[in-house]
């Protein structure tokens, strides 16, 4: 097998078990290697470090599969897939819940995402290496789950960074006309072909459910999407207003509310503008949820992005009654817990309020965080009481 030689910086990343090595850390590599093919990795002393998918077209040129000199064959892939599915069984998810079965690098299958919505499997192959083995992987997944309906959601821009085309569609089987999954006591419709991510924000599922515990009085859900937070809020609060700038999203939220016989007030508006409008009107709330899209998709915006998080949290704190609860989330992997804490501290200071931290949560249990891969700890959900 041909090999890639990496520098000391890349070597240290490998020794610390980080699964990525960047193009800038490669000293020497073959020029006739197919993007995504498996390659042996060595340091400058010629010492073997492991095997990885190699894609010179990507900034993340090496995605490690193993530190052993073993065959990356059907048996290797089946073992990884089987173990990933087995770990989810330990979480005791029921058949009517949505669940992530395979979570890329965190399950030692870089670039592979597989979500299950009842009898429908939705997959993403997000790097060239896993895309090359797509047909074999899909065959194994069908055999291990005994499910035949496969939906491809490879319509994300990260594939273009790997030299791959965007595409989506039904690969096999049929999607039920009214596909729905349960979160806590609520049921949500799922559109695997057109919905956000693979159909729903599964990473927030446990945070959605826990929100009911903290809801009371008058509640506000900013960036509601399909009502993941709004519906459980409505089970404990007297009144819930759900805000989103997308009319189709609000339509889905209202459909989900009707499905579960929940009463929610929809508002089509920009979240920032609506918070400002509420403040100008002197409105007050007992519970506020902030679940914005990522403001900090890259380190290039590290200086400016915290300002966006600070602004919405500052405005929310001003709108809360004394002892009100703020549930505030970030899905930007570069917005670290330390940076989030500092931003909340600054927002509270400027709002002249005190905050008590009730819980600091992450993604749902089916999205495990790999200790040596901080990029997998992208989602934060802080629950604080504003005094």
One Martini backbone bead per residue (centre of mass of N, CA, C, O) as a GRO file, in nm:
protein
  387
    1UNK     BB    1   0.096   0.036   0.022
    2UNK     BB    2   0.064   0.346   0.006
    3UNK     BB    3   0.200   0.665   0.135
    4UNK     BB    4   0.187   0.909   0.393
    5UNK     BB    5   0.355   1.206   0.497
    6UNK     BB    6   0.392   1.360   0.815
    7UNK     BB    7   0.425   1.585   1.041
    8UNK     BB    8   0.452   1.666   1.371
    9UNK     BB    9   0.175   1.793   1.404
   10UNK     BB   10   0.016   1.555   1.282
   11UNK     BB   11   0.129   1.337   1.468
   12UNK     BB   12   0.009   1.451   1.734
   13UNK     BB   13  -0.283   1.418   1.652
   14UNK     BB   14  -0.274   1.112   1.623
   15UNK     BB   15  -0.166   1.044   1.914
   16UNK     BB   16  -0.441   1.200   2.025
   17UNK     BB   17  -0.683   1.082   1.837
   18UNK     BB   18  -0.727   1.253   1.603
   19UNK     BB   19  -0.905   1.207   1.288
   20UNK     BB   20  -0.741   1.460   1.175
   21UNK     BB   21  -0.562   1.578   0.877
   22UNK     BB   22  -0.403   1.831   0.722
   23UNK     BB   23  -0.268   1.946   0.434
   24UNK     BB   24  -0.036   2.118   0.584
   25UNK     BB   25   0.081   1.824   0.718
   26UNK     BB   26   0.190   1.735   0.443
   27UNK     BB   27   0.489   1.616   0.293
   28UNK     BB   28   0.398   1.337   0.144
   29UNK     BB   29   0.241   1.219  -0.172
   30UNK     BB   30   0.060   1.070  -0.387
   31UNK     BB   31  -0.067   1.155  -0.726
   32UNK     BB   32  -0.242   0.866  -0.801
   33UNK     BB   33  -0.473   0.905  -0.597
   34UNK     BB   34  -0.779   0.840  -0.508
   35UNK     BB   35  -1.022   1.012  -0.385
   36UNK     BB   36  -1.070   0.832  -0.071
   37UNK     BB   37  -0.860   0.643  -0.037
   38UNK     BB   38  -0.677   0.414   0.118
   39UNK     BB   39  -0.403   0.495   0.351
   40UNK     BB   40  -0.091   0.510   0.461
   41UNK     BB   41   0.065   0.637   0.768
   42UNK     BB   42   0.349   0.853   0.823
   43UNK     BB   43   0.627   0.962   0.945
   44UNK     BB   44   0.946   1.098   0.895
   45UNK     BB   45   1.065   0.809   1.017
   46UNK     BB   46   0.860   0.570   0.908
   47UNK     BB   47   0.624   0.546   1.099
   48UNK     BB   48   0.346   0.387   1.180
   49UNK     BB   49  -0.005   0.529   1.231
   50UNK     BB   50  -0.206   0.431   0.992
   51UNK     BB   51  -0.541   0.461   0.853
   52UNK     BB   52  -0.681   0.650   0.569
   53UNK     BB   53  -0.851   0.883   0.420
   54UNK     BB   54  -0.757   1.027   0.097
   55UNK     BB   55  -0.788   1.394   0.020
   56UNK     BB   56  -0.636   1.646  -0.166
   57UNK     BB   57  -0.902   1.836  -0.204
   58UNK     BB   58  -0.897   1.858   0.101
   59UNK     BB   59  -0.823   2.001   0.396
   60UNK     BB   60  -0.917   1.722   0.498
   61UNK     BB   61  -0.705   1.472   0.399
   62UNK     BB   62  -0.730   1.304   0.675
   63UNK     BB   63  -0.928   1.009   0.773
   64UNK     BB   64  -0.942   0.809   1.031
   65UNK     BB   65  -0.981   0.446   1.099
   66UNK     BB   66  -0.686   0.336   1.198
   67UNK     BB   67  -0.388   0.214   1.393
   68UNK     BB   68  -0.395  -0.034   1.210
   69UNK     BB   69  -0.284  -0.321   1.003
   70UNK     BB   70  -0.573  -0.350   0.844
   71UNK     BB   71  -0.847  -0.446   0.678
   72UNK     BB   72  -1.066  -0.247   0.464
   73UNK     BB   73  -1.347  -0.420   0.484
   74UNK     BB   74  -1.646  -0.567   0.532
   75UNK     BB   75  -1.575  -0.651   0.822
   76UNK     BB   76  -1.489  -0.378   0.930
   77UNK     BB   77  -1.757  -0.225   0.866
   78UNK     BB   78  -1.954  -0.411   1.014
   79UNK     BB   79  -1.842  -0.371   1.297
   80UNK     BB   80  -1.891  -0.064   1.316
   81UNK     BB   81  -2.196  -0.069   1.259
   82UNK     BB   82  -2.285  -0.271   1.475
   83UNK     BB   83  -2.178  -0.109   1.722
   84UNK     BB   84  -2.346   0.144   1.679
   85UNK     BB   85  -2.625   0.010   1.703
   86UNK     BB   86  -2.580  -0.120   1.981
   87UNK     BB   87  -2.547   0.145   2.142
   88UNK     BB   88  -2.846   0.238   2.093
   89UNK     BB   89  -2.993   0.007   2.241
   90UNK     BB   90  -2.898   0.109   2.532
   91UNK     BB   91  -3.107   0.368   2.516
   92UNK     BB   92  -3.410   0.276   2.477
   93UNK     BB   93  -3.544   0.313   2.217
   94UNK     BB   94  -3.819   0.351   2.037
   95UNK     BB   95  -3.982   0.293   1.734
   96UNK     BB   96  -4.118   0.605   1.742
   97UNK     BB   97  -3.830   0.713   1.731
   98UNK     BB   98  -3.582   0.915   1.663
   99UNK     BB   99  -3.245   0.812   1.535
  100UNK     BB  100  -2.900   0.793   1.567
  101UNK     BB  101  -2.686   0.541   1.445
  102UNK     BB  102  -2.467   0.731   1.290
  103UNK     BB  103  -2.168   0.953   1.394
  104UNK     BB  104  -1.920   0.928   1.247
  105UNK     BB  105  -1.639   0.981   1.418
  106UNK     BB  106  -1.780   0.888   1.690
  107UNK     BB  107  -1.807   0.590   1.521
  108UNK     BB  108  -1.556   0.543   1.325
  109UNK     BB  109  -1.716   0.688   1.056
  110UNK     BB  110  -1.621   0.898   0.847
  111UNK     BB  111  -1.894   1.088   0.712
  112UNK     BB  112  -2.124   0.911   0.857
  113UNK     BB  113  -2.484   0.928   0.830
  114UNK     BB  114  -2.752   0.773   1.037
  115UNK     BB  115  -3.107   0.780   1.025
  116UNK     BB  116  -3.410   0.697   1.215
  117UNK     BB  117  -3.759   0.669   1.091
  118UNK     BB  118  -3.855   0.406   1.182
  119UNK     BB  119  -3.850   0.257   0.849
  120UNK     BB  120  -3.643   0.497   0.793
  121UNK     BB  121  -3.343   0.566   0.614
  122UNK     BB  122  -3.097   0.826   0.659
  123UNK     BB  123  -2.825   0.943   0.452
  124UNK     BB  124  -2.469   1.043   0.477
  125UNK     BB  125  -2.185   1.124   0.253
  126UNK     BB  126  -1.920   1.361   0.349
  127UNK     BB  127  -1.689   1.189   0.216
  128UNK     BB  128  -1.498   1.035  -0.017
  129UNK     BB  129  -1.444   0.766   0.126
  130UNK     BB  130  -1.741   0.689   0.206
  131UNK     BB  131  -1.852   0.721  -0.086
  132UNK     BB  132  -1.696   0.482  -0.217
  133UNK     BB  133  -1.852   0.277   0.010
  134UNK     BB  134  -2.161   0.303  -0.011
  135UNK     BB  135  -2.284   0.032  -0.118
  136UNK     BB  136  -2.170  -0.145   0.107
  137UNK     BB  137  -2.291   0.009   0.347
  138UNK     BB  138  -2.591  -0.018   0.271
  139UNK     BB  139  -2.599  -0.323   0.280
  140UNK     BB  140  -2.525  -0.353   0.578
  141UNK     BB  141  -2.751  -0.179   0.704
  142UNK     BB  142  -2.986  -0.350   0.600
  143UNK     BB  143  -2.896  -0.613   0.741
  144UNK     BB  144  -2.880  -0.492   1.044
  145UNK     BB  145  -3.199  -0.365   1.034
  146UNK     BB  146  -3.421  -0.473   0.826
  147UNK     BB  147  -3.418  -0.233   0.615
  148UNK     BB  148  -3.525  -0.076   0.288
  149UNK     BB  149  -3.550   0.230   0.338
  150UNK     BB  150  -3.370   0.475   0.140
  151UNK     BB  151  -3.227   0.802   0.208
  152UNK     BB  152  -3.081   1.076   0.043
  153UNK     BB  153  -2.875   1.363   0.205
  154UNK     BB  154  -2.653   1.510  -0.027
  155UNK     BB  155  -2.735   1.853   0.009
  156UNK     BB  156  -2.446   1.951   0.109
  157UNK     BB  157  -2.168   2.166   0.106
  158UNK     BB  158  -1.940   1.977   0.220
  159UNK     BB  159  -1.907   1.803  -0.039
  160UNK     BB  160  -1.761   2.018  -0.215
  161UNK     BB  161  -1.493   2.006  -0.041
  162UNK     BB  162  -1.460   1.691  -0.161
  163UNK     BB  163  -1.562   1.679  -0.471
  164UNK     BB  164  -1.876   1.663  -0.444
  165UNK     BB  165  -2.200   1.609  -0.507
  166UNK     BB  166  -2.514   1.710  -0.496
  167UNK     BB  167  -2.772   1.495  -0.341
  168UNK     BB  168  -3.106   1.342  -0.372
  169UNK     BB  169  -3.311   1.057  -0.257
  170UNK     BB  170  -3.457   0.756  -0.339
  171UNK     BB  171  -3.309   0.441  -0.327
  172UNK     BB  172  -3.526   0.277  -0.148
  173UNK     BB  173  -3.839   0.234  -0.143
  174UNK     BB  174  -4.080   0.398   0.085
  175UNK     BB  175  -4.244   0.682   0.194
  176UNK     BB  176  -4.453   0.759   0.406
  177UNK     BB  177  -4.703   0.987   0.400
  178UNK     BB  178  -4.715   0.986   0.746
  179UNK     BB  179  -4.442   1.067   0.895
  180UNK     BB  180  -4.369   0.989   1.244
  181UNK     BB  181  -4.244   1.111   1.563
  182UNK     BB  182  -4.134   1.084   1.897
  183UNK     BB  183  -4.135   1.339   2.171
  184UNK     BB  184  -4.233   1.225   2.426
  185UNK     BB  185  -4.571   1.354   2.395
  186UNK     BB  186  -4.482   1.414   2.095
  187UNK     BB  187  -4.563   1.460   1.748
  188UNK     BB  188  -4.369   1.447   1.438
  189UNK     BB  189  -4.318   1.537   1.135
  190UNK     BB  190  -4.150   1.382   0.845
  191UNK     BB  191  -3.905   1.504   0.591
  192UNK     BB  192  -3.643   1.350   0.440
  193UNK     BB  193  -3.616   1.540   0.172
  194UNK     BB  194  -3.686   1.858   0.303
  195UNK     BB  195  -3.582   1.867   0.568
  196UNK     BB  196  -3.390   1.934   0.805
  197UNK     BB  197  -3.133   1.774   0.738
  198UNK     BB  198  -3.302   1.455   0.774
  199UNK     BB  199  -3.592   1.613   0.907
  200UNK     BB  200  -3.461   1.662   1.197
  201UNK     BB  201  -3.359   1.773   1.527
  202UNK     BB  202  -3.217   1.526   1.699
  203UNK     BB  203  -3.009   1.672   1.889
  204UNK     BB  204  -3.270   1.820   2.055
  205UNK     BB  205  -3.472   1.612   2.176
  206UNK     BB  206  -3.404   1.619   2.489
  207UNK     BB  207  -3.435   1.928   2.519
  208UNK     BB  208  -3.726   1.947   2.444
  209UNK     BB  209  -3.840   1.773   2.676
  210UNK     BB  210  -3.712   1.937   2.922
  211UNK     BB  211  -3.861   2.215   2.883
  212UNK     BB  212  -4.125   2.154   3.036
  213UNK     BB  213  -4.008   2.181   3.329
  214UNK     BB  214  -3.947   2.515   3.283
  215UNK     BB  215  -4.227   2.594   3.214
  216UNK     BB  216  -4.415   2.913   3.225
  217UNK     BB  217  -4.665   3.096   3.157
  218UNK     BB  218  -4.504   3.305   2.945
  219UNK     BB  219  -4.398   3.204   2.618
  220UNK     BB  220  -4.088   3.196   2.410
  221UNK     BB  221  -4.005   3.099   2.062
  222UNK     BB  222  -3.706   3.125   1.898
  223UNK     BB  223  -3.660   2.957   1.625
  224UNK     BB  224  -3.878   2.705   1.591
  225UNK     BB  225  -3.964   2.582   1.328
  226UNK     BB  226  -4.149   2.284   1.418
  227UNK     BB  227  -4.174   2.301   1.751
  228UNK     BB  228  -3.979   2.150   1.950
  229UNK     BB  229  -4.026   2.357   2.195
  230UNK     BB  230  -4.322   2.464   2.187
  231UNK     BB  231  -4.481   2.208   2.262
  232UNK     BB  232  -4.367   2.153   2.550
  233UNK     BB  233  -4.430   2.433   2.660
  234UNK     BB  234  -4.751   2.404   2.626
  235UNK     BB  235  -4.774   2.193   2.875
  236UNK     BB  236  -4.698   2.441   3.103
  237UNK     BB  237  -4.788   2.685   2.972
  238UNK     BB  238  -5.026   2.936   2.905
  239UNK     BB  239  -4.835   3.070   2.674
  240UNK     BB  240  -4.735   3.048   2.317
  241UNK     BB  241  -4.471   3.189   2.119
  242UNK     BB  242  -4.384   3.139   1.772
  243UNK     BB  243  -4.074   3.205   1.592
  244UNK     BB  244  -4.032   3.272   1.231
  245UNK     BB  245  -3.910   3.349   0.900
  246UNK     BB  246  -4.059   3.085   0.807
  247UNK     BB  247  -4.350   2.990   0.669
  248UNK     BB  248  -4.316   2.678   0.635
  249UNK     BB  249  -4.232   2.627   0.929
  250UNK     BB  250  -4.494   2.734   1.060
  251UNK     BB  251  -4.680   2.535   0.922
  252UNK     BB  252  -4.553   2.285   1.057
  253UNK     BB  253  -4.599   2.373   1.347
  254UNK     BB  254  -4.910   2.385   1.331
  255UNK     BB  255  -4.944   2.091   1.250
  256UNK     BB  256  -4.815   1.977   1.509
  257UNK     BB  257  -5.007   2.114   1.706
  258UNK     BB  258  -5.263   1.977   1.597
  259UNK     BB  259  -5.171   1.683   1.630
  260UNK     BB  260  -5.140   1.755   1.967
  261UNK     BB  261  -5.330   1.975   2.080
  262UNK     BB  262  -5.184   2.262   2.051
  263UNK     BB  263  -5.145   2.600   2.167
  264UNK     BB  264  -5.013   2.833   1.922
  265UNK     BB  265  -4.843   3.133   1.845
  266UNK     BB  266  -4.778   3.270   1.539
  267UNK     BB  267  -4.463   3.425   1.405
  268UNK     BB  268  -4.353   3.616   1.131
  269UNK     BB  269  -4.002   3.664   1.197
  270UNK     BB  270  -3.731   3.815   1.295
  271UNK     BB  271  -3.577   3.750   1.582
  272UNK     BB  272  -3.431   4.015   1.638
  273UNK     BB  273  -3.664   4.210   1.571
  274UNK     BB  274  -3.873   4.092   1.772
  275UNK     BB  275  -3.722   4.145   2.032
  276UNK     BB  276  -3.716   4.451   1.993
  277UNK     BB  277  -4.022   4.493   1.977
  278UNK     BB  278  -4.091   4.382   2.259
  279UNK     BB  279  -3.922   4.585   2.415
  280UNK     BB  280  -4.068   4.843   2.313
  281UNK     BB  281  -4.351   4.727   2.444
  282UNK     BB  282  -4.291   4.588   2.734
  283UNK     BB  283  -4.257   4.296   2.741
  284UNK     BB  284  -4.327   3.979   2.922
  285UNK     BB  285  -4.160   3.677   3.051
  286UNK     BB  286  -4.104   3.343   3.185
  287UNK     BB  287  -4.021   3.206   2.898
  288UNK     BB  288  -3.718   3.143   2.697
  289UNK     BB  289  -3.626   3.050   2.360
  290UNK     BB  290  -3.295   2.987   2.203
  291UNK     BB  291  -3.254   2.849   1.851
  292UNK     BB  292  -3.022   2.913   1.651
  293UNK     BB  293  -2.843   2.938   1.405
  294UNK     BB  294  -2.533   2.937   1.295
  295UNK     BB  295  -2.286   3.202   1.353
  296UNK     BB  296  -2.014   2.989   1.373
  297UNK     BB  297  -1.883   2.812   1.114
  298UNK     BB  298  -1.608   2.970   1.160
  299UNK     BB  299  -1.304   3.112   1.265
  300UNK     BB  300  -1.335   3.382   1.097
  301UNK     BB  301  -1.598   3.467   1.301
  302UNK     BB  302  -1.498   3.488   1.606
  303UNK     BB  303  -1.539   3.801   1.657
  304UNK     BB  304  -1.853   3.846   1.557
  305UNK     BB  305  -2.050   3.618   1.655
  306UNK     BB  306  -2.088   3.679   1.966
  307UNK     BB  307  -2.269   3.927   1.918
  308UNK     BB  308  -2.522   3.770   1.838
  309UNK     BB  309  -2.554   3.608   2.100
  310UNK     BB  310  -2.562   3.850   2.289
  311UNK     BB  311  -2.807   3.999   2.180
  312UNK     BB  312  -3.031   3.780   2.223
  313UNK     BB  313  -2.972   3.738   2.530
  314UNK     BB  314  -3.008   4.024   2.626
  315UNK     BB  315  -3.302   4.062   2.530
  316UNK     BB  316  -3.419   3.821   2.685
  317UNK     BB  317  -3.345   3.916   2.972
  318UNK     BB  318  -3.520   4.180   2.957
  319UNK     BB  319  -3.798   4.010   2.910
  320UNK     BB  320  -3.770   3.886   3.180
  321UNK     BB  321  -3.877   3.795   3.457
  322UNK     BB  322  -3.835   3.739   3.762
  323UNK     BB  323  -3.718   3.412   3.752
  324UNK     BB  324  -3.673   3.351   3.477
  325UNK     BB  325  -3.639   3.135   3.185
  326UNK     BB  326  -3.346   3.037   2.995
  327UNK     BB  327  -3.321   2.879   2.674
  328UNK     BB  328  -2.992   2.832   2.531
  329UNK     BB  329  -2.845   2.792   2.203
  330UNK     BB  330  -2.573   2.610   2.024
  331UNK     BB  331  -2.439   2.495   1.681
  332UNK     BB  332  -2.137   2.600   1.719
  333UNK     BB  333  -1.827   2.459   1.736
  334UNK     BB  334  -1.662   2.742   1.787
  335UNK     BB  335  -1.865   2.779   2.032
  336UNK     BB  336  -1.762   2.749   2.321
  337UNK     BB  337  -1.828   2.708   2.648
  338UNK     BB  338  -1.651   2.947   2.736
  339UNK     BB  339  -1.778   3.152   2.536
  340UNK     BB  340  -2.067   3.124   2.629
  341UNK     BB  341  -2.025   3.206   2.923
  342UNK     BB  342  -1.912   3.490   2.859
  343UNK     BB  343  -2.161   3.590   2.703
  344UNK     BB  344  -2.369   3.559   2.931
  345UNK     BB  345  -2.222   3.743   3.131
  346UNK     BB  346  -2.234   4.001   2.957
  347UNK     BB  347  -2.540   4.011   2.918
  348UNK     BB  348  -2.613   4.030   3.220
  349UNK     BB  349  -2.458   4.284   3.282
  350UNK     BB  350  -2.605   4.470   3.067
  351UNK     BB  351  -2.897   4.388   3.196
  352UNK     BB  352  -2.883   4.380   3.508
  353UNK     BB  353  -2.838   4.066   3.574
  354UNK     BB  354  -2.886   3.755   3.718
  355UNK     BB  355  -2.742   3.417   3.699
  356UNK     BB  356  -2.857   3.076   3.704
  357UNK     BB  357  -2.740   2.759   3.674
  358UNK     BB  358  -2.919   2.462   3.596
  359UNK     BB  359  -2.814   2.376   3.296
  360UNK     BB  360  -2.577   2.177   3.092
  361UNK     BB  361  -2.620   2.086   2.761
  362UNK     BB  362  -2.645   1.868   2.488
  363UNK     BB  363  -2.668   1.633   2.298
  364UNK     BB  364  -2.798   1.362   2.237
  365UNK     BB  365  -2.717   1.030   2.309
  366UNK     BB  366  -2.694   0.966   1.982
  367UNK     BB  367  -2.453   1.207   2.013
  368UNK     BB  368  -2.158   1.139   2.068
  369UNK     BB  369  -1.870   1.236   2.242
  370UNK     BB  370  -1.545   1.265   2.147
  371UNK     BB  371  -1.283   1.340   2.336
  372UNK     BB  372  -1.068   1.371   2.076
  373UNK     BB  373  -1.339   1.535   1.936
  374UNK     BB  374  -1.459   1.847   1.969
  375UNK     BB  375  -1.647   1.870   1.713
  376UNK     BB  376  -1.878   1.685   1.853
  377UNK     BB  377  -1.920   1.951   2.055
  378UNK     BB  378  -2.149   2.165   1.917
  379UNK     BB  379  -2.381   2.135   2.131
  380UNK     BB  380  -2.569   2.376   2.324
  381UNK     BB  381  -2.767   2.389   2.648
  382UNK     BB  382  -2.879   2.652   2.836
  383UNK     BB  383  -3.010   2.672   3.175
  384UNK     BB  384  -3.150   2.972   3.310
  385UNK     BB  385  -3.181   3.201   3.575
  386UNK     BB  386  -3.336   3.522   3.594
  387UNK     BB  387  -3.298   3.782   3.848
   0.00000   0.00000   0.00000
